[in-house]
Every structure is written in C-alpha cells, then in structure tokens.
C-alpha cells in the first residue's frame, strides 16, 4: 500500500496535501500515515493466524507517542532498549506486560524501573548482566523474568553496521555460552527463566536468514527442554526490511506465515519485534529548497533539512527516494546532489541523483523516512528538531511540536563565578 500518491499533481499523504501541511507548519517536518501503520500491523497479525504470538514494535525505529499509541491500541507490545523507551511506551498506554527489554547495556536504575513496572521479559545479553539483574531482583524482593539473547552466527546479508547475529557482533551469547548461562540461571532463586531470544540484523530482504536462525534456535530449545527448562516464549527479534528502491523483501504476512510453518511443532508463544517493516514506508521527511547552485561540474540543491534531521544517508550511504511535492516532467532530469545546511561535507540526502530541475522554494519529500528518521535526529549545529505530523484520513495533527531556540538551552546554565 502506497499511502503517498499524487492527486492533481500534488503529493498527498492519505487525503491530505503535503503542500498544505508545509504552508501551515513550515518546513522541514516528518509526516506519518496512520492507515499505513494500521495496515502493516494487521498484516503481521494475519500471518500468525491462530498461533500464540506477541508482536512487539521496535520502539527504536519510531518512538513518537502517537505512533506507539496507535499500534498499542491494536494490541501491539513493545521491544525497548532503554529506560527512556519504557517511559514512552507506558505514556502511550502500552501495558508493561507486553514489553520485552533488549539491549547490551542495561543499567541498575533501568532494571529497577522495568522490574517495578512488571515487564514481560528481560532479554539478557551477558552473564554479568544476569548477575546484576539477580542482585536488583533480590533487593526488590521480586523475581526477574528473563530470556537469554542467543547469537546464532547467521549472516543476515545486510549492511555491516546493522548486522547483529554474527560471532563478531557485540550482541547476545554464543550457543554454548547460552547453555551455561541457562544452567546458572536455573539455580538462581531471583531469576525466572521464561524464554529465549535472538535478533540477526536489520533491513533483511530475504527469508533464508530468518529460517536458518529459527532452525538453530529450535535445536537449542530442544536441549534446554532435555535439561528440564520449559520456555514460555521464543523471541525471534525483528529485522524484516522494506523497499527503499528496488528491494523486494517478503511482505509481513508472507514472512510470518513461513515462520509459523517452521515453528509448527512448538508450543511456546512466538514473539517478533518488527520496526522498520511497520513504520518505514509510513513516513516522509518534507523539506524546502533554500538555494540552487552549480560549481561548473555539479548541481546542488541546498535544502532546509540536513544530516541532523535524517542521518541514514550520511551514516550508511543509504538510499531514499526523492519525490517533488509538485509533480514535474520526469523526462527532464539532470544529475544533482541534495544537501543540507550542516557544516559537514557528509551532509547530504542524495548524491549524484537524476532529479527534475528544482527552483528556490520547491518542496521535496524524502521517502521511506518513517523508521530511524526522527529517532536518530540530533541538535547538531544547534538546530531545533523538526515537528512530527500524523495524518488520519482527511485531517492531520501535529504530534510533536517543532523545537525552539529556547528549547536548545533548556537545562543549561552559566556558573555565577564564570570561567
């Protein structure tokens, strides 16, 4: 489903003109389609059929309260990696019992917070983390529900920076070390073993790595069963990719149906942690051309959004389709760079891209920006972060206001004695 389409030559999100939003709230801004979020989540649910499951949205991909509340109202849980994400999830009215806590660097304070709120499970990633969690649980007089994140050593065939399932990655425990960790956890009165977890990477566009990881996990589950450890959950993580350009990833329903078929003999509740595949193509970044210039060899379109607003192109050399908000003649294209105002050569949204001729004031939409867009944005160069807009059919709402210059210095102070 493409929730962004042209009507009478103007790019719309659902039934709302992006040009009208720009005129009202200014640029740049992120815009999300609520109908796309709902449809993609429903596709995951359909794939599971009657299989026991929990779909935990990966909050790191898009943590806006309106996005979280929309998905939570449909039955989504949450995959979190920080205390701040848990705070957001609870503010968005997602019950703690539908929350799994991943991440390699949980602090004591974060463990206390999550345990006090009654989350479903901690995905433990090291033996030292297990020891600290046990200490926290003992001090609080509460058992901590845990799974261990296992590193299945599966090549997800994705960008090295977002691969997480190989032995050389920092995440999880090897299969053998996991057995030892489970044995120790069995003897700990403050730990309750509830599941097993793995996550092999992000932006994966083929089924084979997922199924390979599940098969390896099933063998480990069998060994644990023989040891007398009965698990309630098998958490397969996330990682399903989207189409940024010409990729053809499995659709959520197809992906889940294959997982369900491979897990047919398992009695445990299956947990998945999709993020990008739900919200990635639900969002765009709309930005305005400030200036155009040529240096004799290259054409530049300088826009009012930069690498601080959308970091993926600079970080990963990631491709995002560029669409003009006002439809143009596609037969008149010329190669150009779309660059931002940040004082870095690496500040670009597109490089050497065939684009229509743009003028000062032209609006463009950077597509597929609903995941890892705003959540990775920063105030670099003391730039206020942009607003987020949610579209509901024929109306839109500002669901995060544009930051001000005053917001930039909130919490700062100059000592009375000076320097």
C-alpha positions as a LaTeX table, in Angstrom:
\begin{tabular}{lrrr}
\hline
Residue & $x$ (\AA) & $y$ (\AA) & $z$ (\AA) \\
\hline
Unk1 & 0.00 & 0.00 & 0.00 \\
Unk2 & 1.41 & 3.39 & $-1.03$ \\
Unk3 & $-0.11$ & 5.95 & 1.30 \\
Unk4 & 1.72 & 8.74 & $-0.55$ \\
Unk5 & 0.32 & 9.47 & $-4.01$ \\
Unk6 & $-0.22$ & 12.33 & $-6.43$ \\
Unk7 & $-3.62$ & 13.96 & $-6.82$ \\
Unk8 & $-3.97$ & 16.69 & $-9.42$ \\
Unk9 & $-0.20$ & 16.96 & $-9.49$ \\
Unk10 & 0.27 & 17.40 & $-5.70$ \\
Unk11 & 1.75 & 14.74 & $-3.39$ \\
Unk12 & $-0.72$ & 13.65 & $-0.72$ \\
Unk13 & $-0.43$ & 11.60 & 2.45 \\
Unk14 & $-3.72$ & 9.72 & 2.51 \\
Unk15 & $-6.19$ & 12.55 & 1.77 \\
Unk16 & $-4.06$ & 15.45 & 2.99 \\
Unk17 & $-1.83$ & 17.56 & 0.73 \\
Unk18 & 1.78 & 17.74 & 1.89 \\
Unk19 & 1.88 & 21.24 & 0.42 \\
Unk20 & $-0.96$ & 22.32 & 2.72 \\
Unk21 & 0.86 & 20.89 & 5.73 \\
Unk22 & 4.02 & 22.76 & 4.72 \\
Unk23 & 2.11 & 26.00 & 4.39 \\
Unk24 & 0.64 & 25.59 & 7.87 \\
Unk25 & 3.55 & 24.18 & 9.92 \\
Unk26 & 6.58 & 25.20 & 7.85 \\
Unk27 & 9.48 & 23.00 & 6.79 \\
Unk28 & 11.16 & 20.67 & 7.39 \\
Unk29 & 8.78 & 18.17 & 9.00 \\
Unk30 & 8.15 & 14.44 & 9.30 \\
Unk31 & 4.75 & 13.18 & 8.20 \\
Unk32 & 3.31 & 9.75 & 9.05 \\
Unk33 & 0.30 & 7.85 & 7.70 \\
Unk34 & $-1.82$ & 6.24 & 10.42 \\
Unk35 & $-3.53$ & 3.97 & 7.87 \\
Unk36 & $-0.18$ & 2.54 & 6.75 \\
Unk37 & 0.79 & 1.78 & 10.35 \\
Unk38 & $-2.52$ & 0.00 & 10.92 \\
Unk39 & $-2.37$ & $-1.99$ & 7.69 \\
Unk40 & 1.19 & $-3.22$ & 8.26 \\
Unk41 & 0.45 & $-4.26$ & 11.84 \\
Unk42 & $-2.71$ & $-6.07$ & 10.68 \\
Unk43 & $-0.60$ & $-7.97$ & 8.12 \\
Unk44 & 1.59 & $-9.33$ & 10.93 \\
Unk45 & $-1.48$ & $-10.43$ & 12.87 \\
Unk46 & $-2.98$ & $-12.17$ & 9.82 \\
Unk47 & 0.21 & $-14.12$ & 9.25 \\
Unk48 & 0.07 & $-15.67$ & 12.71 \\
Unk49 & $-3.47$ & $-16.95$ & 12.36 \\
Unk50 & $-4.24$ & $-18.99$ & 15.50 \\
Unk51 & $-0.60$ & $-19.37$ & 16.57 \\
Unk52 & 0.10 & $-17.91$ & 20.02 \\
Unk53 & 2.07 & $-14.72$ & 19.47 \\
Unk54 & 3.01 & $-11.23$ & 20.57 \\
Unk55 & 4.03 & $-8.52$ & 18.10 \\
Unk56 & 6.38 & $-6.15$ & 19.96 \\
Unk57 & 7.01 & $-2.98$ & 17.95 \\
Unk58 & 10.68 & $-1.94$ & 17.98 \\
Unk59 & 10.47 & 1.45 & 19.66 \\
Unk60 & 13.95 & 2.48 & 18.48 \\
Unk61 & 12.60 & 2.74 & 14.92 \\
Unk62 & 9.97 & 5.38 & 15.77 \\
Unk63 & 9.25 & 6.40 & 19.36 \\
Unk64 & 6.64 & 9.11 & 18.83 \\
Unk65 & 3.83 & 8.74 & 21.38 \\
Unk66 & 1.12 & 8.94 & 18.72 \\
Unk67 & 2.75 & 6.13 & 16.72 \\
Unk68 & 3.14 & 3.97 & 19.82 \\
Unk69 & $-0.42$ & 4.64 & 20.97 \\
Unk70 & $-1.82$ & 3.83 & 17.53 \\
Unk71 & $-0.07$ & 0.45 & 17.44 \\
Unk72 & $-0.70$ & $-0.29$ & 21.12 \\
Unk73 & $-4.44$ & 0.24 & 20.65 \\
Unk74 & $-4.33$ & $-2.55$ & 18.04 \\
Unk75 & $-2.70$ & $-4.96$ & 20.50 \\
Unk76 & 0.99 & $-4.31$ & 19.88 \\
Unk77 & 3.57 & $-4.81$ & 22.57 \\
Unk78 & 6.93 & $-3.05$ & 22.59 \\
Unk79 & 10.57 & $-4.00$ & 22.21 \\
Unk80 & 12.61 & $-1.47$ & 24.17 \\
Unk81 & 16.33 & $-0.84$ & 24.66 \\
Unk82 & 16.35 & 1.86 & 27.35 \\
Unk83 & 14.52 & 3.18 & 30.37 \\
Unk84 & 13.51 & 6.21 & 28.33 \\
Unk85 & 11.82 & 3.99 & 25.77 \\
Unk86 & 9.94 & 2.21 & 28.57 \\
Unk87 & 8.78 & 5.59 & 29.87 \\
Unk88 & 7.49 & 6.48 & 26.40 \\
Unk89 & 5.74 & 3.13 & 25.99 \\
Unk90 & 3.90 & 3.48 & 29.29 \\
Unk91 & 2.96 & 7.08 & 28.44 \\
Unk92 & 1.49 & 5.73 & 25.19 \\
Unk93 & $-0.70$ & 3.30 & 27.21 \\
Unk94 & 1.00 & 0.07 & 26.12 \\
Unk95 & 0.81 & $-2.29$ & 29.13 \\
Unk96 & 4.12 & $-3.26$ & 30.71 \\
Unk97 & 3.15 & $-6.92$ & 30.46 \\
Unk98 & 3.52 & $-6.58$ & 26.67 \\
Unk99 & 7.06 & $-5.16$ & 26.88 \\
Unk100 & 10.35 & $-7.00$ & 26.27 \\
Unk101 & 13.60 & $-5.28$ & 27.23 \\
Unk102 & 16.54 & $-5.84$ & 24.87 \\
Unk103 & 19.96 & $-4.15$ & 24.67 \\
Unk104 & 23.50 & $-4.92$ & 25.80 \\
Unk105 & 23.93 & $-2.09$ & 28.30 \\
Unk106 & 21.04 & $-2.04$ & 30.77 \\
Unk107 & 21.85 & $-0.08$ & 33.93 \\
Unk108 & 20.83 & $-0.87$ & 37.50 \\
Unk109 & 18.41 & 2.06 & 37.50 \\
Unk110 & 16.79 & 0.87 & 34.28 \\
Unk111 & 16.47 & $-2.68$ & 35.62 \\
Unk112 & 14.78 & $-1.40$ & 38.78 \\
Unk113 & 12.35 & 0.68 & 36.75 \\
Unk114 & 11.42 & $-2.15$ & 34.39 \\
Unk115 & 11.08 & $-4.70$ & 37.18 \\
Unk116 & 8.91 & $-2.37$ & 39.25 \\
Unk117 & 6.59 & $-1.82$ & 36.26 \\
Unk118 & 6.22 & $-5.58$ & 35.65 \\
Unk119 & 7.52 & $-6.01$ & 32.11 \\
Unk120 & 7.09 & $-9.35$ & 30.34 \\
Unk121 & 10.76 & $-10.25$ & 29.98 \\
Unk122 & 14.36 & $-9.06$ & 30.08 \\
Unk123 & 16.37 & $-10.26$ & 27.07 \\
Unk124 & 19.68 & $-10.78$ & 28.89 \\
Unk125 & 22.81 & $-10.42$ & 26.75 \\
Unk126 & 25.69 & $-11.35$ & 29.08 \\
Unk127 & 26.38 & $-13.29$ & 32.26 \\
Unk128 & 27.41 & $-10.11$ & 34.07 \\
Unk129 & 24.08 & $-8.57$ & 33.17 \\
Unk130 & 22.35 & $-11.68$ & 34.59 \\
Unk131 & 24.27 & $-11.32$ & 37.86 \\
Unk132 & 23.36 & $-7.65$ & 38.23 \\
Unk133 & 19.72 & $-8.30$ & 37.39 \\
Unk134 & 19.61 & $-11.01$ & 40.07 \\
Unk135 & 21.04 & $-8.56$ & 42.62 \\
Unk136 & 18.43 & $-5.96$ & 41.68 \\
Unk137 & 15.62 & $-8.50$ & 41.88 \\
Unk138 & 16.78 & $-9.72$ & 45.29 \\
Unk139 & 16.96 & $-6.18$ & 46.65 \\
Unk140 & 13.43 & $-5.50$ & 45.37 \\
Unk141 & 12.08 & $-8.85$ & 46.54 \\
Unk142 & 10.77 & $-9.65$ & 43.06 \\
Unk143 & 11.69 & $-12.40$ & 40.61 \\
Unk144 & 13.00 & $-11.12$ & 37.28 \\
Unk145 & 11.58 & $-12.84$ & 34.18 \\
Unk146 & 14.40 & $-13.48$ & 31.72 \\
Unk147 & 15.36 & $-14.93$ & 28.41 \\
Unk148 & 18.88 & $-15.06$ & 27.04 \\
Unk149 & 19.67 & $-13.47$ & 23.73 \\
Unk150 & 21.48 & $-16.06$ & 21.67 \\
Unk151 & 23.79 & $-15.16$ & 18.82 \\
Unk152 & 23.08 & $-17.86$ & 16.21 \\
Unk153 & 26.01 & $-16.82$ & 13.94 \\
Unk154 & 23.75 & $-16.28$ & 10.94 \\
Unk155 & 24.76 & $-13.91$ & 8.14 \\
Unk156 & 21.77 & $-11.63$ & 7.55 \\
Unk157 & 23.33 & $-10.29$ & 4.32 \\
Unk158 & 22.72 & $-6.69$ & 5.30 \\
Unk159 & 24.83 & $-3.58$ & 5.95 \\
Unk160 & 27.71 & $-4.39$ & 8.37 \\
Unk161 & 26.60 & $-1.62$ & 10.73 \\
Unk162 & 23.14 & $-3.21$ & 11.21 \\
Unk163 & 24.18 & $-6.87$ & 11.28 \\
Unk164 & 23.74 & $-8.28$ & 14.79 \\
Unk165 & 23.72 & $-12.08$ & 14.53 \\
Unk166 & 27.37 & $-12.93$ & 13.77 \\
Unk167 & 30.00 & $-14.02$ & 16.29 \\
Unk168 & 31.94 & $-10.81$ & 15.70 \\
Unk169 & 28.93 & $-8.66$ & 16.73 \\
Unk170 & 28.55 & $-7.33$ & 20.28 \\
Unk171 & 25.08 & $-8.77$ & 20.81 \\
Unk172 & 24.00 & $-11.88$ & 22.69 \\
Unk173 & 25.70 & $-15.08$ & 23.80 \\
Unk174 & 27.10 & $-17.88$ & 21.67 \\
Unk175 & 25.03 & $-21.08$ & 21.61 \\
Unk176 & 27.38 & $-22.90$ & 24.02 \\
Unk177 & 27.73 & $-19.99$ & 26.44 \\
Unk178 & 23.95 & $-19.70$ & 26.44 \\
Unk179 & 23.62 & $-23.27$ & 27.76 \\
Unk180 & 26.00 & $-22.43$ & 30.61 \\
Unk181 & 24.07 & $-19.23$ & 31.37 \\
Unk182 & 20.74 & $-21.10$ & 31.49 \\
Unk183 & 22.26 & $-23.65$ & 33.88 \\
Unk184 & 23.35 & $-20.86$ & 36.23 \\
Unk185 & 20.00 & $-19.07$ & 35.97 \\
Unk186 & 18.18 & $-22.32$ & 36.91 \\
Unk187 & 19.89 & $-22.23$ & 40.29 \\
Unk188 & 19.18 & $-18.56$ & 40.98 \\
Unk189 & 16.06 & $-18.05$ & 43.14 \\
Unk190 & 15.63 & $-14.46$ & 41.90 \\
Unk191 & 15.53 & $-15.28$ & 38.21 \\
Unk192 & 12.59 & $-16.82$ & 36.37 \\
Unk193 & 13.51 & $-18.34$ & 33.01 \\
Unk194 & 10.69 & $-17.57$ & 30.61 \\
Unk195 & 12.14 & $-17.58$ & 27.11 \\
Unk196 & 14.90 & $-17.46$ & 24.55 \\
Unk197 & 15.69 & $-14.62$ & 22.16 \\
Unk198 & 17.67 & $-13.87$ & 19.01 \\
Unk199 & 17.96 & $-10.98$ & 16.56 \\
Unk200 & 20.19 & $-11.26$ & 13.49 \\
Unk201 & 20.10 & $-7.79$ & 11.96 \\
Unk202 & 18.07 & $-5.10$ & 10.26 \\
Unk203 & 16.84 & $-4.36$ & 6.72 \\
Unk204 & 16.91 & $-8.08$ & 5.78 \\
Unk205 & 15.23 & $-8.67$ & 2.42 \\
Unk206 & 15.14 & $-12.47$ & 2.11 \\
Unk207 & 13.63 & $-15.27$ & 4.18 \\
Unk208 & 16.58 & $-17.68$ & 4.36 \\
Unk209 & 18.47 & $-15.97$ & 7.24 \\
Unk210 & 15.32 & $-15.84$ & 9.41 \\
Unk211 & 14.53 & $-19.52$ & 8.85 \\
Unk212 & 18.16 & $-20.52$ & 9.39 \\
Unk213 & 18.19 & $-18.70$ & 12.73 \\
Unk214 & 14.91 & $-20.30$ & 13.81 \\
Unk215 & 16.17 & $-23.80$ & 12.97 \\
Unk216 & 19.29 & $-23.24$ & 15.07 \\
Unk217 & 17.17 & $-21.85$ & 17.88 \\
Unk218 & 14.87 & $-24.90$ & 17.80 \\
Unk219 & 17.84 & $-27.20$ & 18.41 \\
Unk220 & 18.81 & $-25.13$ & 21.43 \\
Unk221 & 15.23 & $-25.16$ & 22.73 \\
Unk222 & 15.28 & $-28.96$ & 22.48 \\
Unk223 & 18.50 & $-29.11$ & 24.52 \\
Unk224 & 17.01 & $-26.82$ & 27.15 \\
Unk225 & 13.88 & $-28.97$ & 27.35 \\
Unk226 & 16.08 & $-32.01$ & 27.99 \\
Unk227 & 17.68 & $-30.05$ & 30.83 \\
Unk228 & 14.25 & $-29.50$ & 32.38 \\
Unk229 & 13.93 & $-25.88$ & 31.26 \\
Unk230 & 10.47 & $-25.25$ & 29.81 \\
Unk231 & 10.18 & $-21.95$ & 27.97 \\
Unk232 & 7.05 & $-19.84$ & 27.55 \\
Unk233 & 8.40 & $-17.54$ & 24.81 \\
Unk234 & 10.55 & $-17.79$ & 21.71 \\
Unk235 & 11.53 & $-14.28$ & 20.66 \\
Unk236 & 12.73 & $-14.15$ & 17.05 \\
Unk237 & 13.54 & $-10.45$ & 17.04 \\
Unk238 & 12.88 & $-8.23$ & 14.05 \\
Unk239 & 14.83 & $-7.18$ & 11.01 \\
Unk240 & 12.43 & $-7.54$ & 8.08 \\
Unk241 & 13.35 & $-4.93$ & 5.50 \\
Unk242 & 11.35 & $-2.59$ & 3.29 \\
Unk243 & 11.69 & $-1.37$ & $-0.27$ \\
Unk244 & 13.70 & 1.85 & $-0.39$ \\
Unk245 & 14.45 & 1.48 & $-4.07$ \\
Unk246 & 14.28 & $-1.85$ & $-5.92$ \\
Unk247 & 14.45 & $-4.26$ & $-2.98$ \\
Unk248 & 11.80 & $-6.99$ & $-2.90$ \\
Unk249 & 11.58 & $-8.14$ & 0.73 \\
Unk250 & 8.92 & $-10.62$ & 1.86 \\
Unk251 & 5.70 & $-8.97$ & 2.95 \\
Unk252 & 4.91 & $-9.25$ & 6.69 \\
Unk253 & 2.15 & $-11.83$ & 6.19 \\
Unk254 & 4.40 & $-13.96$ & 3.95 \\
Unk255 & 7.29 & $-13.69$ & 6.41 \\
Unk256 & 5.19 & $-14.63$ & 9.44 \\
Unk257 & 3.44 & $-17.50$ & 7.62 \\
Unk258 & 6.86 & $-19.03$ & 6.85 \\
Unk259 & 7.90 & $-18.61$ & 10.50 \\
Unk260 & 4.67 & $-20.18$ & 11.74 \\
Unk261 & 5.12 & $-23.12$ & 9.37 \\
Unk262 & 8.70 & $-23.69$ & 10.58 \\
Unk263 & 7.57 & $-23.38$ & 14.22 \\
Unk264 & 4.51 & $-25.60$ & 13.83 \\
Unk265 & 5.61 & $-28.14$ & 16.45 \\
Unk266 & 6.49 & $-25.52$ & 19.07 \\
Unk267 & 4.04 & $-24.79$ & 21.89 \\
Unk268 & 5.66 & $-21.55$ & 23.00 \\
Unk269 & 4.28 & $-18.09$ & 22.27 \\
Unk270 & 6.21 & $-16.62$ & 19.34 \\
Unk271 & 7.39 & $-13.04$ & 19.77 \\
Unk272 & 8.54 & $-10.87$ & 16.87 \\
Unk273 & 9.94 & $-7.35$ & 17.07 \\
Unk274 & 9.20 & $-5.51$ & 13.79 \\
Unk275 & 10.04 & $-1.83$ & 13.48 \\
Unk276 & 11.08 & $-0.62$ & 10.04 \\
Unk277 & 8.70 & $-3.01$ & 8.26 \\
Unk278 & 5.75 & $-1.36$ & 10.04 \\
Unk279 & 6.72 & 2.31 & 10.06 \\
Unk280 & 9.46 & 2.77 & 7.45 \\
Unk281 & 7.26 & 3.49 & 4.46 \\
Unk282 & 4.63 & 5.15 & 6.65 \\
Unk283 & 6.68 & 8.34 & 6.82 \\
Unk284 & 8.39 & 11.03 & 4.76 \\
Unk285 & 10.60 & 14.00 & 5.53 \\
Unk286 & 9.39 & 17.10 & 3.70 \\
Unk287 & 11.98 & 19.79 & 3.07 \\
Unk288 & 12.25 & 23.02 & 1.05 \\
Unk289 & 14.91 & 24.11 & $-1.43$ \\
Unk290 & 16.69 & 27.15 & 0.01 \\
Unk291 & 19.16 & 27.69 & $-2.81$ \\
Unk292 & 20.32 & 26.12 & $-6.05$ \\
Unk293 & 23.86 & 26.41 & $-7.37$ \\
Unk294 & 26.31 & 24.91 & $-9.81$ \\
Unk295 & 30.09 & 24.79 & $-9.47$ \\
Unk296 & 30.80 & 24.04 & $-13.11$ \\
Unk297 & 30.86 & 20.29 & $-12.59$ \\
Unk298 & 27.97 & 19.64 & $-10.23$ \\
Unk299 & 24.49 & 20.90 & $-9.47$ \\
Unk300 & 23.44 & 21.30 & $-5.84$ \\
Unk301 & 20.02 & 21.71 & $-4.28$ \\
Unk302 & 20.54 & 23.12 & $-0.79$ \\
Unk303 & 17.54 & 22.27 & 1.39 \\
Unk304 & 16.48 & 23.16 & 4.93 \\
Unk305 & 16.80 & 19.58 & 6.25 \\
Unk306 & 20.19 & 18.08 & 6.97 \\
Unk307 & 22.04 & 15.08 & 8.33 \\
Unk308 & 20.95 & 16.06 & 11.83 \\
Unk309 & 17.32 & 15.54 & 10.72 \\
Unk310 & 17.85 & 12.34 & 8.69 \\
Unk311 & 21.17 & 10.64 & 9.37 \\
Unk312 & 20.84 & 7.42 & 7.36 \\
Unk313 & 22.32 & 8.71 & 4.08 \\
Unk314 & 25.40 & 10.09 & 5.84 \\
Unk315 & 25.78 & 7.11 & 8.19 \\
Unk316 & 25.13 & 4.22 & 5.82 \\
Unk317 & 25.18 & 5.88 & 2.38 \\
Unk318 & 21.52 & 4.82 & 2.47 \\
Unk319 & 19.23 & 5.46 & $-0.48$ \\
Unk320 & 15.97 & 7.35 & $-0.01$ \\
Unk321 & 13.78 & 8.11 & $-2.99$ \\
Unk322 & 13.27 & 11.83 & $-3.62$ \\
Unk323 & 9.85 & 12.97 & $-4.85$ \\
Unk324 & 8.81 & 16.51 & $-5.68$ \\
Unk325 & 5.71 & 17.62 & $-3.80$ \\
Unk326 & 4.53 & 19.25 & $-7.04$ \\
Unk327 & 4.69 & 16.70 & $-9.84$ \\
Unk328 & 7.20 & 17.53 & $-12.59$ \\
Unk329 & 8.16 & 16.36 & $-16.06$ \\
Unk330 & 10.12 & 13.14 & $-15.50$ \\
Unk331 & 11.64 & 13.39 & $-18.97$ \\
Unk332 & 13.69 & 16.42 & $-17.95$ \\
Unk333 & 16.08 & 15.06 & $-15.36$ \\
Unk334 & 19.61 & 16.15 & $-14.51$ \\
Unk335 & 22.09 & 14.75 & $-12.02$ \\
Unk336 & 22.29 & 16.67 & $-8.76$ \\
Unk337 & 23.13 & 16.43 & $-5.07$ \\
Unk338 & 20.54 & 17.25 & $-2.41$ \\
Unk339 & 22.49 & 18.69 & 0.52 \\
Unk340 & 21.65 & 20.30 & 3.84 \\
Unk341 & 22.85 & 23.30 & 5.82 \\
Unk342 & 25.12 & 21.37 & 8.20 \\
Unk343 & 28.82 & 22.30 & 8.24 \\
Unk344 & 29.96 & 18.84 & 7.08 \\
Unk345 & 30.85 & 17.52 & 3.63 \\
Unk346 & 28.92 & 14.38 & 4.57 \\
Unk347 & 25.70 & 16.35 & 4.97 \\
Unk348 & 23.58 & 15.05 & 2.10 \\
Unk349 & 20.20 & 13.43 & 1.49 \\
Unk350 & 21.00 & 12.26 & $-2.05$ \\
Unk351 & 24.12 & 12.31 & $-4.20$ \\
Unk352 & 24.52 & 12.17 & $-7.98$ \\
Unk353 & 20.78 & 11.57 & $-8.33$ \\
Unk354 & 18.82 & 12.16 & $-11.57$ \\
Unk355 & 16.30 & 14.80 & $-10.45$ \\
Unk356 & 13.93 & 17.27 & $-12.09$ \\
Unk357 & 15.02 & 20.87 & $-12.15$ \\
Unk358 & 14.09 & 22.42 & $-8.81$ \\
Unk359 & 13.70 & 26.08 & $-8.00$ \\
Unk360 & 14.21 & 28.10 & $-4.85$ \\
Unk361 & 11.18 & 27.33 & $-2.66$ \\
Unk362 & 10.41 & 23.93 & $-4.25$ \\
Unk363 & 9.24 & 21.25 & $-1.82$ \\
Unk364 & 10.56 & 17.70 & $-1.92$ \\
Unk365 & 9.66 & 14.59 & 0.06 \\
Unk366 & 12.38 & 12.21 & 1.21 \\
Unk367 & 10.55 & 8.90 & 1.10 \\
Unk368 & 10.72 & 5.87 & 3.42 \\
Unk369 & 11.77 & 8.02 & 6.38 \\
Unk370 & 9.30 & 6.73 & 8.97 \\
Unk371 & 11.90 & 4.48 & 10.61 \\
Unk372 & 15.21 & 5.66 & 12.08 \\
Unk373 & 14.48 & 9.18 & 10.90 \\
Unk374 & 13.36 & 11.36 & 13.76 \\
Unk375 & 14.60 & 8.88 & 16.40 \\
Unk376 & 18.18 & 9.32 & 15.14 \\
Unk377 & 17.93 & 13.09 & 14.71 \\
Unk378 & 20.01 & 15.49 & 16.78 \\
Unk379 & 20.58 & 19.16 & 17.58 \\
Unk380 & 23.95 & 19.26 & 15.82 \\
Unk381 & 24.87 & 22.81 & 14.75 \\
Unk382 & 22.29 & 23.94 & 17.37 \\
Unk383 & 19.43 & 23.15 & 15.03 \\
Unk384 & 15.99 & 22.62 & 16.60 \\
Unk385 & 14.49 & 19.24 & 15.83 \\
Unk386 & 11.63 & 19.24 & 13.37 \\
Unk387 & 7.93 & 18.61 & 14.09 \\
Unk388 & 6.20 & 15.29 & 13.52 \\
Unk389 & 2.79 & 15.15 & 11.86 \\
Unk390 & 0.28 & 12.27 & 11.87 \\
Unk391 & $-2.34$ & 12.04 & 9.13 \\
Unk392 & $-5.72$ & 10.47 & 9.86 \\
Unk393 & $-7.61$ & 10.20 & 6.58 \\
Unk394 & $-8.53$ & 13.76 & 5.58 \\
Unk395 & $-7.07$ & 15.53 & 8.60 \\
Unk396 & $-3.66$ & 15.91 & 10.21 \\
Unk397 & $-2.36$ & 16.65 & 13.67 \\
Unk398 & 0.98 & 17.92 & 14.94 \\
Unk399 & 2.05 & 15.10 & 17.29 \\
Unk400 & 5.38 & 16.68 & 18.19 \\
Unk401 & 5.93 & 20.42 & 18.04 \\
Unk402 & 8.92 & 21.99 & 16.34 \\
Unk403 & 11.64 & 22.76 & 18.87 \\
Unk404 & 12.60 & 26.38 & 19.51 \\
Unk405 & 15.96 & 28.04 & 20.11 \\
Unk406 & 14.90 & 28.31 & 23.75 \\
Unk407 & 14.49 & 24.52 & 23.88 \\
Unk408 & 18.12 & 24.16 & 22.79 \\
Unk409 & 19.48 & 25.68 & 26.01 \\
Unk410 & 16.94 & 24.18 & 28.40 \\
Unk411 & 18.74 & 22.82 & 31.45 \\
Unk412 & 21.97 & 24.68 & 30.73 \\
Unk413 & 23.41 & 27.38 & 32.98 \\
Unk414 & 26.39 & 29.69 & 33.27 \\
Unk415 & 28.19 & 29.37 & 36.65 \\
Unk416 & 28.00 & 32.52 & 38.78 \\
Unk417 & 31.78 & 32.67 & 39.08 \\
Unk418 & 32.13 & 32.48 & 35.31 \\
Unk419 & 35.16 & 30.75 & 33.85 \\
\hline
\end{tabular}
